[in-house]
Amino acid sequence: MKEYYLFVAGGAAFLLTAALGKVLIPFLHKLKYGQTILDIGPSWHKNKQGTPTMGGIMFIIGITAAVCAGYAVGQFANPAWTQPDAKAATMKMFLGLVMALLFGVVGFLDDYLKVVKKQNEGFTAKQKSLCQLLIAVVYLFGLYIMGEQSTVIVLPFIGQLDIGLLYYPFMVFIIVGVVNAVNLTDGIDGLASSVTLVAAVGFMAISVMFSSWQNNLLAVALAGGCAGFLVWNFYPAKVFMGDTGSLFLGGLVVALAFGLNIPVFLVFIGIVYMLETLSVIIQVTSFKLTGKRVFKMSPIHHHFEMSGYSEIKIVMLFSAVTAIGCAAAVGAAALI
């Protein structure tokens, strides 16, 4: 079976990520790298004060190692990977992984400033935005020099549309927006990792439809890493991923969408990420214009918390919504 490299990647990502928790969590405790719970969140979150953060390091290592191992095995199982077209897809896959790692570095530095240096806000908004914009531009430039010069986007259920020079600022907006949306989603135990796990499965299905095995490898590794992290992050969480992990996950989600040339499909696959961001925008806009809040608290997962939903129920609900969004994306992809 030529696809056994996928089992290698998924299994390695899961096992390595889960195993690293045995080592990293006590280490983070020892260093006192605990999460500071701000007063702006639900009051009961104060019970989580001191839970180690920066745990995203676990799946960053697990996923990166799994992708490399899976690719090495896949080369033996699939000689066609050595062909020029396959090499281009491989370069695109690794470029996406590098982009995610760079976002992870930005998240790590932000966490380091907040947790170790006790600078509560970490990077300033301008500093973080500048770093993210630079990474997005470098990634798009990398795609350009690889021959990804098309300014055509695929609109779900509609078709292709050439947007000309607007393509590049639009793609920068998508990259930075999605990465930060995943970061917003990381607000309760297991939420970002569970939603991203489901999104990865959606990308796996579309990758198979498009015969994009390198992209499937990346999606399988992402799913395995998220599952391994949930061993420690599901309620009650023993570790948080921090910005280190959430920005890396956002980068990988973006890389998967671009790897399949369907970045606009993130409106479906990343529907929960979009709703989290929209809830913040609506809340802030409403309060500034009317002095009233639309939600009990934003992002929207906190609204559900304040409405009496348990963290586990919210995770299950949001994962189900993501699954529906992925089904819509698969349906739209079938029409391409």
N, C-alpha and C positions, 0 to 999 in steps of 0.2 A: 504494500500500500504506500503510494508515493507521498501521502499527506501525513505520515507519522511524525514529520518534523513539527507539525502543529501541536501534537501531544507533548513533544519535547519542550516546545516553547511555553505552552500553557502550564504544564506540570512544573517546569523549572521556575517560572515566575511565581506560581502559588507557593511551592515548597520553600523557595529561597526567601520570599517575602515573609512568610509565616515564621520560618526559622529565625530570621534576623530579629524578630520581635523578642525572642528569648534573650538576646544579647543586648539589643539597642535600648529596650525599655528600662531595664535596670541601670544601664549606663546613663541614660538621660535623667533618671531619678537621682543618681549619684551626683551628677553635675548641676542638679536643681534647675533643669531646663523645663520648668513647669509653666503651664498656660496661665496668664493673668486674665481673669474674667471681668470684663468691664461692667459698670453699673447700668449701661444702656440696654443690656440684655435682660431676659427673664430672670427674676430674682432667684429662682431655684437653681439656676446655672452656677450660682456661687459654690454649690457643692462640688463642682468640677475643678475648683481652684487648685492649682498645683499638679494637675494631670499632665504628664510629659507631652510636649509638642515637638515639632520637627520630625515626627515619625514618618513623614513622607519619604525620608531617606531610605526606609525599608523597601518600598516598592520601586523607587527610582533605581536602586541597585538590582532588585529582582527582575524588573522588566528589561532593563538594559542588558543584563547578562543573558536573559532568556531570548531576546531578539538575536543576539550574536550567536548563541548556541543553536537556536532554531534555524538560522540562516546557514550556519556551517553544515548542519545535518541536511538541510534542504538541497544544498548544492550537490550532494551525493545522490539524493533521491530523484532530483529533477535536473538532468543534464541541460535542459532547455534554458535554465537560469543563466547559463554562460553566454547565451546569445545576446547580441547588441540591444534588442528591445528590452530584454529582461534586465540587463545591466542598468539601463536607464531607470527602470522601475525600482531597482535595488538602491540606486543612488538617491532617488526621491524618498524612499522609505527611511534611509539613514539620515538624510537631510532633515526630515520631519522629526526624527528622534533627537537630533542635535538641537533643533529649535526648542523642543520640550525641555531638554536638559538645561538650556540657557534660561528659560523661564523658571526652571527649578532653582537655578543659581540665584536669580533675583529674589525669589521667595525665601531662600535660605538666608541671604544677607538681611532681608527684612525681618525674618524671625530672630536672627542673631542680634540685631539691634534692639528688638523689643524684649527678648528674653534674657540675653546675656548682658548687654550694655544698659538695660533698663530704660531704654528710650521708648516710651509707651506707644508712640505712633510709628516706630520703625522709620522706613523711608518716608519722605514727604510725598504727597500725591504727585507733585511735579516730577520728582526724581523717579518714582516708580513708573509713571506714564512715559517718561523719556526713554527709560530702559526698555520698556515693552514695545514702544514704537520702533526703536532701533532694531530689536530682534525681529519684529515683523517685516521691516524693510529689508533686512539682510536675508531673511528666508525667501521673500519674493524675488529678490535679486538672484539668489541661488537657483530658484526655479527658472528664472529668465535665461540665465547663462547655460542651463541644462537643456534649453530648447522649448520650455513651457511658455511660449510667447503669445498664446491666444488670449484675446480679450473677451472671449465668449463665455457667458455663464449659463448654467442649466437651471431653469426655473421649474420646480416640481409641478407636474401635471400641465405645464404650458409649453415648454420647449426651450430652445436655445435663443439667446439674445446677445448680440454684440454691443457692448457698452463703451467700446473704445477706450480712451484714456481714463475714463472714470473707473475702469477696472481696478487699477492699482490702489487708489485711495479707498475704494469700496472694500477691497480685500484686506487692507490694513485695518479698517474699521471692524471687519468680521473677526480677524485674528485677535486683536486686542480686546474686543467686546466679549468674545466667547471665553477667553482666558480669565477675564475678570468675573464673568458670570459664574464660572465653575468655582472661583474663589468665594463668591457670595453664597453659593450653595452649601459650602462647608460650614454649617452653623450648628448642626446637632449630630449626635453620635451616629455614624454609619451612613449619613445621607449622601454626601458627595461620592463616596466610594461605591455605594449601592447603585445610585443613578448612573454613574459612569460605567459600572459593570454591565448594566442593561444596554447602555449606548454602545458599548464595545461589541455586544452580541449582535446588535443591529448592523454595525459596520461589518461584522463577520459575514452576515447573510448577503449583504450587497457585494462584498468582495468576492464571494463565491459566484454570484450572478455575473459579475464583470470579469471573472477568471483572473482576478488580481491577487495572486498568491502571496506576494510580498506584503501587500497591504493586509491580507488576512493574517499573516504572521504577526504583524504589529498589533492587530486587534485582539488576537488570541492572547498574546503576552500581556496586553493591557487588562483583559478580563481576568487572567490568572493572578496578576499583581493586585488587582482590586479585591479579589476573593481572598487572597492571602492576608491582605491588610485588614479585612473585615473580621478575621479571627481575633484581632486585638481591638478593633475600632467599633464593632457593633455594640449596641447599648448593653450594659454600661461600659463605655469606652475606657480602655486602659492606656490609650495613647491617642493623640490627635495628629493629623497629618501636617497641620500648619500651612502657611503660605508656601513653604518648601514643596509640599505635596500637591496642593490644589492648583498652583500655577503650572506645575509639571503636567498634571492630568489635563488641564485646559489646553496646554500645548500639544499633547498627544491627540486629543479629540480633534483639534484643528488639523493636525498632520494627517489623520485618517480621512477627513473630509477632502482635503486637498489631494491626497494620494489617489482618490477615486474621481477627482475633478467635479465634486458635487458640494462645494462649500455652502451654497444656499440651502441645501438639504438639512443643515444644522437647525433650521427653524423647526423641523420635525424631530430629528434625533435629539437635539438639545432643547426640547420644548420646556423642560423644567428649568434649565439654566436661563432661558429667555424670560420665563414667568418670574423667576427670582429677581432678575434685573428690572423688569418692568414694574414689579411691585415697589421697588425702592424709588424708581423715577416717579411713579404715580403718587407715592406717599410724600415725597419731598415737594413735588410740584403743588399738590393739593394744600399742604400745610403753608407753603409760602404765599399762595394766592388767596386762600380762604381762612387759614388758621385752623383748619379741621383736618383730621386724619381719616383716610379711607380704610386703612387696616388697623387692627389693634396694635400691631408692631410689624415692621418690615426688617429683612426680607420676609416673603410670604410664609416660609416655614414657621417663623415665630408667631405669625397670626394664628396659624393652626394650633400651635402650642398654647397660646393665650385663650384659645377657644375650647381647650380641654382635651385635645388630642395628645396621646402619648407619643414619645419620640419614635417608638417602634412602628406605631400606626402611621405616622407621617412618612417614615422611610418606605413602608410598604405601599402607601398611596402614591407617593411621588415616583416610585419605581414602576408602578403600574401605568401611570401616565406616560412615563418615558417609553415603556413597552408599546403603548398605543401609538406614540409618535414614531417609534422605529418601524412599526407595521405600516404606517402611512408612507414613510420614506422608502421602504422596500417596494410598496405598491407603485410609487412614483418612479423608482428606479427601473422597474419592469417595463415602463413605457418609453424609456430612452432608446 
